[in-house]
């Protein structure tokens, strides 16, 4: 079945509950999420290193 004439590639209207970001806002949002994830991973790495050191000292 073919598409109705003129239906191709039309943007949908945003719902009332939705909002839009500018390109700069999107970039900032993604950059902040990346930085938060890096900080979380760094904190976990420090905790893990501490746990491994404790086990290493306990094994002696």
C-alpha positions as CSV (number, residue, x, y, z in Angstrom):
1,X,0.0,0.0,0.0
2,X,1.4,3.4,-0.9
3,X,1.8,6.4,1.3
4,X,-0.8,9.2,1.1
5,X,0.5,12.1,-1.0
6,X,2.6,14.6,0.9
7,X,3.0,12.5,4.1
8,X,6.7,12.0,3.8
9,X,9.2,13.6,6.3
10,X,6.8,15.9,8.1
11,X,7.9,16.8,11.6
12,X,5.4,16.0,14.3
13,X,4.1,18.7,16.5
14,X,5.4,18.5,20.1
15,X,3.0,17.4,22.8
16,X,1.9,19.9,25.4
17,X,4.1,18.1,28.0
18,X,7.2,18.2,25.8
19,X,9.7,20.9,25.5
20,X,12.6,21.6,23.2
21,X,16.3,22.3,23.8
22,X,18.5,24.5,21.8
23,X,21.6,22.9,20.3
24,X,23.7,24.6,23.0
25,X,21.5,23.3,25.7
26,X,21.6,19.7,24.3
27,X,25.4,19.9,24.1
28,X,25.6,21.1,27.7
29,X,23.3,18.4,28.9
30,X,25.3,15.6,27.3
31,X,28.6,17.1,28.5
32,X,27.3,17.3,32.1
33,X,26.1,13.7,31.9
34,X,29.5,12.6,30.6
35,X,31.4,14.5,33.4
36,X,29.1,13.1,36.1
37,X,29.7,9.6,34.8
38,X,33.5,10.1,34.7
39,X,33.4,11.4,38.3
40,X,31.4,8.4,39.4
41,X,33.8,6.0,37.7
42,X,36.7,7.8,39.3
43,X,35.2,7.6,42.8
44,X,34.4,3.9,42.3
45,X,38.0,3.3,41.1
46,X,39.3,4.9,44.3
47,X,37.0,2.8,46.5
48,X,38.0,-0.4,44.6
49,X,41.7,0.4,45.0
50,X,41.2,0.9,48.7
51,X,39.3,-2.4,49.0
52,X,42.1,-4.2,47.1
53,X,44.8,-2.7,49.3
54,X,42.9,-3.8,52.4
55,X,42.7,-7.4,51.1
56,X,46.3,-7.3,50.1
57,X,47.3,-6.1,53.6
58,X,45.1,-8.8,55.2
59,X,46.6,-11.5,53.2
60,X,50.1,-10.8,54.6
